[in-house]
């Protein structure tokens, strides 16, 4: 069986979240900061405020002393880039929680632990 891509894992995670938490689902969203683009589109997005390294998913829900949750999705074995590590440090500095998930199982565990 072919391993899932990061995109496939993220789609499954978002679908699960939307079904499991419909009342807070509007506070949960993806950030369009990855993927292949032509130079013109990349420039437009950068000018509009897209930033390198920002986490893939954000939940704007304060919990257990955290202001919000950022989730960086990775395929199994995937690692954060330097810009993602810098963003993680900034998130943690402002009392956000940041997690890296390599699978649906890790995502579900992180969400359940965060939301309670």
Beta strands, then each sheet from edge to edge (+ up, - down):
strand 1: 28-30
strand 2: 57-59
strand 3: 69-73
strand 4: 97-101
sheet 1: 1+ 2- 3+ 4+
end
